[in-house]
Amino acid sequence: MSEQRFLKTLGNRDVLALAFGAMIGWGWVVTTGLWITEAGSLGAILAFLIGGIVVTFVGLTYAELASALPLAGGEHVYSYKAMGRVPSFITTWAIVLGYVSVVAFEAVALPTVFEYLIPNYSQGYLYTVAGWDVTATWAGVGIIGSIVIAWINYRGIKFSTAITFILTLVIAIAGILLITGSSISGSTANMQPLFEKGAAGLLTVIVMTPFMFVGFDVIPQASEEINLPPKQIGKLLIFSVMLSVVWYIAVIFGVSRILTPGEIANSNLVTADAMAKAFGNSQLMGNILVLGGIGGILTSWIGFYVGGSRAIYALAKSGMLPKSLGELHPKYNTPHKAILLIAVLSTAAPLLGRPALVWFVDAGGLGLVVAWFMVALSFIILRKKLPAMHRPFKLPGGTAIGWIAAFMALGVSILYMPGMPSALVWPYEWIIVFAWAILGAIFYKLSMSKYGAENSDKHMDKEIDRIIQFDEEPPDLKKKSL
């Protein structure tokens, strides 16, 4: 019986919608006011420009590796080929933390947006978390949403991406209306102060940007399901990153032009209020923006189920997690058990209440930049280790872009450390990070003792040998060898 594999079903439109929809998500709706309040209007724009540059350099290394090694699991494959089994597990487990954090974030964000559409719907007090009251109806919306998204992903990636494409169009329409309306109706005077809280404010927003830009790396995770030339995969990845950088900066610019600092401070949902004000205080337009925001929640939610489940699938296939998580559904061809695992974590998230939004952003962000650093390092090592590996999307300048990406990712990761103005909050955010690390160590040790390190390496080598290609030896080298 032949081994069950993913089906190649995704085209240009599917891949772009999957990546852009995952990157945009809900953050632009719910936290734009926080960015402007922390760093000022121009400070927030500058922070996202810096964060965008970091992500672009990291994205370039991903683009080359994704085109050269188009296997499910992305980071798992690159880091294994470059550094071996243990670094590969650390890299992939870190990126899974980022993905699961986004999925959990969206499960908390969905009931938050309902407060704008249906005021006072939150009823049935349960308990208090970090000073915030969790209610039955509030948590219930997040739990129901989580179950629906899990079902969509369970049914297959083609079904998921078709829904994602429609929702991405809804986001685009709402966002373009907001940006154009507020840019025209707004005033430059509202953008004061341009900078707030100096370097500390700028760094606080920069730390949030990895979480806002994550999503391009869903493309490598699903690369076995993409029916496109390898070079095109790299191009779409970079285009999706650049598109999202422009999007975030445009939203910050538009909101800061239409709302005064006082209005931003008093608003529960600044983008919706900005949209309403830009069109003559129209509640209808505010609701349209919120519908775009809900679309963003759903596209991001779907995208990170794809990314997270494929990363877990890749770890399980190589014997680094329980093998059952690496099974594909006989009908839908999805890693259904990995999807159900993420569903359990996502469904529990709303029970932590609204404060968990920030915890997931920060803790997940650290996991993401650690994985990005390891991918940049893998890029550098593979350029030295396998110079003749065929790279359909090959970057110029040797290892230079890889070094820039590695230093930038390392620099951002330091911002999360104790003593920095933007350090992770103790105990909540550090508990998430430490608990995840301990859980990973337990899973890895149990899996290795059951399946064996040798079998794990054998599987990985076999999978990579199946798809890796090498360029012919350059003519000048042939002459030298003669």
C-alpha positions in Angstrom: 0.0 0.0 0.0 1.5 3.4 -1.1 2.0 6.1 1.6 -0.8 8.6 1.8 0.2 12.1 0.7 -1.2 15.6 0.4 -3.0 16.5 -2.8 -1.7 19.4 -4.9 -4.8 21.6 -5.2 -3.8 25.2 -4.5 -3.3 27.8 -7.2 -2.1 31.5 -7.2 -5.4 32.9 -5.8 -5.6 30.3 -3.1 -2.0 30.8 -1.9 -2.2 34.6 -1.9 -5.5 34.6 0.0 -4.2 32.1 2.5 -1.1 34.1 3.3 -2.5 37.6 3.1 -5.7 36.6 5.0 -3.6 35.0 7.7 -1.3 38.0 8.1 -4.0 40.7 8.2 -6.4 38.9 10.6 -8.0 40.9 13.3 -5.1 42.9 14.8 -5.6 45.9 12.5 -9.2 46.3 13.8 -8.6 45.8 17.6 -5.1 47.1 18.3 -4.5 50.0 15.9 -5.5 52.4 18.7 -3.0 50.8 21.1 -0.2 51.2 18.5 -0.9 54.9 18.1 -1.3 55.5 21.8 2.0 53.7 22.7 4.2 55.2 20.0 2.3 58.2 18.4 1.0 58.2 14.8 4.3 58.5 13.1 6.0 56.3 15.7 3.5 53.5 15.0 4.1 53.8 11.3 7.8 53.8 11.8 7.5 50.7 14.1 5.6 48.8 11.4 8.1 49.9 8.8 10.9 48.5 10.9 9.0 45.4 11.7 8.1 45.1 8.0 11.8 45.3 6.9 12.7 42.6 9.5 9.9 40.3 8.2 10.8 41.0 4.5 14.4 39.9 5.1 13.2 36.8 6.9 10.6 36.2 4.2 13.3 36.3 1.5 15.2 33.5 3.3 11.9 31.5 3.5 11.2 32.2 -0.2 14.4 30.6 -1.3 14.1 27.6 1.0 10.4 27.0 0.3 11.2 26.9 -3.5 14.1 24.5 -2.9 12.5 22.2 -0.3 8.7 22.2 -1.0 7.7 19.9 1.8 5.0 20.1 4.4 6.4 21.5 7.7 8.5 24.2 6.1 10.8 25.2 9.0 11.0 21.7 10.2 12.6 20.5 6.9 15.0 23.5 6.5 16.3 23.4 10.0 16.7 19.6 9.9 18.7 19.6 6.7 20.9 22.4 8.0 21.3 21.6 11.7 19.9 18.2 12.5 17.0 16.7 14.6 17.1 18.6 17.9 17.4 22.1 16.4 14.7 21.1 14.0 12.3 20.2 16.8 13.1 23.4 18.7 12.4 25.5 15.6 9.2 23.7 14.7 7.9 23.6 18.3 8.5 27.4 18.5 6.6 28.1 15.3 3.7 25.9 16.5 3.6 28.1 19.7 3.2 31.1 17.4 0.5 29.4 15.3 -1.5 28.1 18.3 -1.2 31.5 19.9 -2.8 33.1 16.9 -5.6 30.5 16.8 -6.2 31.1 20.5 -6.1 34.9 20.0 -8.8 34.7 17.3 -11.0 32.6 19.6 -10.8 35.5 22.2 -11.0 38.2 19.5 -14.4 36.9 18.1 -16.4 37.5 21.3 -14.7 40.9 21.7 -16.0 42.1 18.3 -19.5 41.1 19.2 -19.5 43.8 21.9 -19.5 46.4 19.1 -22.3 44.8 17.1 -24.5 43.8 20.1 -23.8 46.0 23.1 -24.4 44.4 26.5 -24.7 40.9 25.1 -22.1 39.6 27.6 -24.2 37.9 30.3 -24.0 35.1 32.9 -21.0 35.9 35.1 -18.6 32.9 35.6 -15.4 34.2 37.2 -12.7 37.0 37.0 -9.3 36.7 35.3 -6.7 39.4 35.8 -9.5 41.9 36.8 -11.7 41.0 33.8 -15.1 39.3 34.2 -15.6 36.2 32.0 -19.3 35.5 31.2 -21.1 32.5 29.7 -22.3 34.3 26.5 -18.9 35.9 25.9 -17.0 32.7 26.2 -19.7 30.8 24.4 -19.3 32.9 21.2 -15.6 32.1 21.1 -16.1 28.4 21.8 -18.8 28.1 19.0 -16.6 30.0 16.6 -13.7 27.7 17.4 -15.7 24.6 16.7 -16.9 26.0 13.3 -13.4 26.9 12.2 -12.1 23.5 13.2 -14.8 21.8 11.1 -13.9 24.0 8.1 -10.3 22.9 8.3 -11.2 19.3 8.9 -13.1 19.2 5.6 -10.0 19.9 3.5 -7.7 22.7 2.4 -9.5 23.5 -0.9 -12.7 24.1 1.0 -10.8 26.2 3.6 -9.1 28.4 0.9 -12.3 28.9 -1.0 -13.9 30.4 2.1 -10.7 32.3 2.8 -10.7 34.0 -0.6 -14.3 35.2 -0.2 -13.6 36.6 3.3 -10.4 38.3 2.1 -12.4 40.2 -0.4 -14.7 41.4 2.4 -11.6 42.5 4.4 -10.2 44.3 1.4 -13.4 46.3 0.7 -13.8 47.3 4.4 -10.2 48.3 4.7 -10.0 50.3 1.5 -13.2 52.2 2.5 -11.6 53.0 5.9 -8.3 54.1 4.4 -9.7 56.3 1.6 -12.5 57.7 3.8 -10.4 58.7 6.7 -7.5 59.9 4.5 -9.9 62.3 2.7 -12.1 63.4 5.6 -9.3 63.5 8.2 -6.8 66.2 9.2 -3.0 66.2 9.7 -3.5 68.0 13.0 -5.2 64.9 14.5 -2.0 63.0 14.0 -0.3 64.9 16.9 1.6 63.7 18.8 3.7 62.1 16.1 5.8 60.3 18.7 4.8 59.1 22.1 6.9 57.7 25.0 10.1 58.0 23.0 12.2 54.9 22.3 10.2 52.8 24.8 6.9 53.4 22.9 8.6 52.6 19.6 10.0 49.3 20.9 6.7 48.3 22.5 5.0 48.5 19.1 7.9 46.9 17.3 7.6 43.9 19.6 4.0 43.5 18.5 4.8 43.5 14.8 6.0 39.9 14.4 2.6 38.7 15.6 0.9 41.0 13.2 3.0 39.9 10.2 3.0 36.2 10.9 1.2 34.3 8.1 3.5 34.3 5.2 5.1 31.2 6.7 1.8 29.3 6.2 2.9 29.0 2.6 5.9 26.8 3.3 3.8 24.7 5.7 1.3 23.9 2.9 3.9 23.7 0.1 3.1 20.1 -0.6 -0.5 21.1 -1.4 0.5 24.0 -3.8 0.1 23.2 -7.5 2.5 25.9 -8.8 6.2 26.0 -10.0 8.6 26.2 -7.0 9.8 29.7 -8.1 6.2 31.0 -8.0 5.9 29.9 -4.4 8.8 32.2 -3.4 7.4 35.1 -5.4 3.9 34.8 -3.8 5.5 34.6 -0.3 7.4 37.9 -0.7 4.4 39.6 -2.4 2.1 38.7 0.4 4.6 40.2 3.0 5.0 43.5 1.1 1.2 43.8 0.7 0.7 43.4 4.4 3.3 46.0 5.3 1.5 48.5 3.0 -1.8 47.5 4.6 -0.9 48.1 8.2 0.9 51.4 7.6 -2.1 52.7 5.5 -4.6 51.7 8.3 -2.5 53.5 11.0 -2.2 56.6 8.8 -6.0 56.6 8.1 -7.1 56.1 11.7 -4.7 58.7 13.1 -5.9 61.3 10.6 -9.6 60.9 11.4 -9.6 60.4 15.2 -8.1 62.7 17.8 -5.9 61.3 20.5 -8.8 61.8 23.0 -11.2 59.9 20.7 -8.7 57.1 20.3 -8.2 56.8 24.1 -12.0 56.6 24.7 -12.8 54.2 21.9 -13.3 50.4 22.4 -12.8 49.7 18.7 -10.9 52.6 17.0 -11.0 51.4 13.4 -14.8 51.0 13.5 -15.2 54.4 15.1 -12.8 55.9 12.6 -14.8 54.4 9.7 -18.1 55.7 11.2 -16.6 59.3 11.6 -15.1 59.3 8.1 -18.5 58.8 6.6 -20.5 61.3 8.7 -20.8 59.3 12.0 -22.5 56.5 10.1 -23.1 53.5 12.4 -23.8 51.4 9.2 -20.2 52.1 8.0 -18.8 51.3 11.4 -20.6 47.9 11.2 -19.3 47.3 7.7 -15.8 47.7 9.1 -16.6 45.3 11.9 -17.8 42.8 9.4 -14.5 43.1 7.6 -12.8 42.6 11.0 -14.8 39.4 11.5 -13.7 38.3 8.1 -10.1 39.0 9.2 -10.6 36.9 12.3 -11.9 34.0 10.3 -9.2 34.1 7.5 -6.4 34.3 10.1 -8.0 31.5 12.2 -8.3 29.3 9.1 -4.8 30.1 7.9 -3.1 29.2 11.2 -5.0 26.0 11.5 -3.5 25.1 8.2 0.0 26.2 9.3 -0.2 24.7 12.8 -1.7 21.4 11.8 0.9 20.9 9.0 3.8 21.7 11.4 2.4 19.2 13.9 1.9 16.7 11.1 5.5 17.1 10.0 6.8 16.6 13.5 4.7 13.5 14.0 5.7 12.0 10.6 9.3 12.2 11.6 8.6 10.6 15.0 9.2 13.7 17.1 5.5 13.7 18.3 3.0 10.8 18.6 2.7 9.2 15.2 -1.1 9.4 15.2 -0.9 13.1 14.8 0.7 12.5 11.4 -2.2 10.6 9.9 -4.2 12.0 7.0 -8.0 11.7 6.8 -9.0 9.0 4.3 -11.6 11.2 2.7 -10.6 14.9 3.3 -6.8 14.3 3.1 -6.3 16.6 6.1 -4.1 16.0 9.2 -7.3 15.6 11.1 -5.9 14.6 14.5 -3.5 17.5 14.5 -6.5 19.8 13.7 -8.5 18.3 16.6 -5.5 18.9 18.9 -5.4 22.6 18.0 -9.2 22.7 18.3 -9.0 21.7 21.9 -6.5 24.4 22.7 -8.4 27.0 20.7 -11.8 26.1 22.3 -10.4 26.5 25.8 -8.9 30.0 25.1 -12.1 32.1 25.5 -12.3 30.8 29.1 -9.2 32.9 29.9 -11.1 36.2 29.0 -10.1 39.3 27.2 -6.7 39.9 29.0 -5.5 36.7 27.2 -5.4 38.7 23.9 -2.2 40.5 24.9 -0.7 37.4 26.5 -1.1 35.4 23.3 0.3 38.2 21.2 3.5 38.5 23.2 4.2 34.9 24.1 3.4 33.7 20.6 5.5 36.5 19.1 8.6 35.3 21.0 8.0 31.8 19.5 7.8 33.2 16.0 11.0 35.3 16.1 12.9 32.3 17.6 11.7 30.2 14.6 12.5 33.0 12.2 16.1 33.3 13.5 16.5 29.5 13.1 15.3 29.6 9.5 17.7 32.5 8.7 20.5 30.4 10.3 19.4 27.4 8.2 19.5 29.5 5.1 23.2 30.5 5.9 24.2 27.0 6.7 22.6 25.4 3.6 24.3 28.0 1.3 27.6 26.7 2.7 26.7 23.1 3.2 24.8 22.5 -0.1 25.9 25.2 -2.6 24.8 23.1 -5.6 21.2 22.6 -4.2 18.7 23.8 -6.9 17.1 27.0 -5.7 14.4 28.1 -8.1 14.0 31.4 -6.2 17.7 32.2 -5.5 18.6 35.4 -3.7 21.6 37.4 -4.8 24.5 38.3 -2.5 25.4 34.9 -1.1 24.6 34.7 2.6 24.3 38.5 3.2 20.4 38.5 3.3 20.5 35.5 5.6 22.9 37.3 8.1 20.7 40.4 8.0 17.6 38.4 8.7 19.3 36.4 11.5 20.6 39.5 13.3 17.3 41.3 12.9 15.3 38.3 14.3 17.8 38.0 17.2 17.5 41.7 17.9 13.7 41.6 18.1 13.8 38.5 20.3 16.0 40.3 22.8 13.2 42.9 23.2 11.1 40.2 24.9 13.7 39.6 27.6 13.5 40.8 31.2 14.9 44.3 31.7 13.7 45.6 28.3 10.9 48.2 28.1 8.8 45.7 26.1 9.7 42.5 28.2 7.2 39.7 28.5 4.8 40.2 31.5 5.4 38.0 34.5 3.8 35.7 35.4 1.2 35.2 32.6 3.2 35.5 29.4 6.3 33.7 30.8 4.1 30.9 32.1 2.8 30.3 28.6 6.4 30.2 27.2 7.8 27.9 29.9 4.8 25.6 29.9 5.1 25.2 26.1 8.9 24.5 26.4 8.4 21.9 29.1 5.5 20.3 27.1 7.7 20.1 24.0 10.6 18.5 26.0 8.2 15.8 27.4 6.7 15.1 24.0 10.1 14.9 22.3 11.6 12.6 24.9 8.6 10.2 24.9 8.5 10.1 21.1 12.2 9.5 20.7 12.1 6.7 23.3 9.2 5.1 21.5 10.1 5.6 17.8 13.9 6.0 18.0 16.2 8.8 16.8 17.6 6.6 14.0 14.1 6.0 12.5 13.4 9.8 12.8 16.5 10.7 10.8 15.8 7.9 8.3 12.3 9.3 7.6 13.5 12.9 7.2 16.4 11.9 4.9 14.1 9.9 2.8 11.5 12.7 2.5 14.1 15.3 1.6 15.9 13.0 -0.9 12.5 12.6 -2.6 12.2 16.2 -3.6 15.7 17.8 -3.4 17.4 18.6 -6.7 21.0 19.7 -7.5 22.3 22.0 -10.2 24.9 20.7 -12.6 28.5 21.5 -11.6 29.4 24.9 -13.1 31.8 24.7 -16.1 34.7 26.5 -14.4 34.6 24.0 -11.5 34.6 21.1 -14.1 37.8 22.5 -15.6 39.5 22.8 -12.3 38.6 19.2 -11.4 40.1 18.0 -14.6 
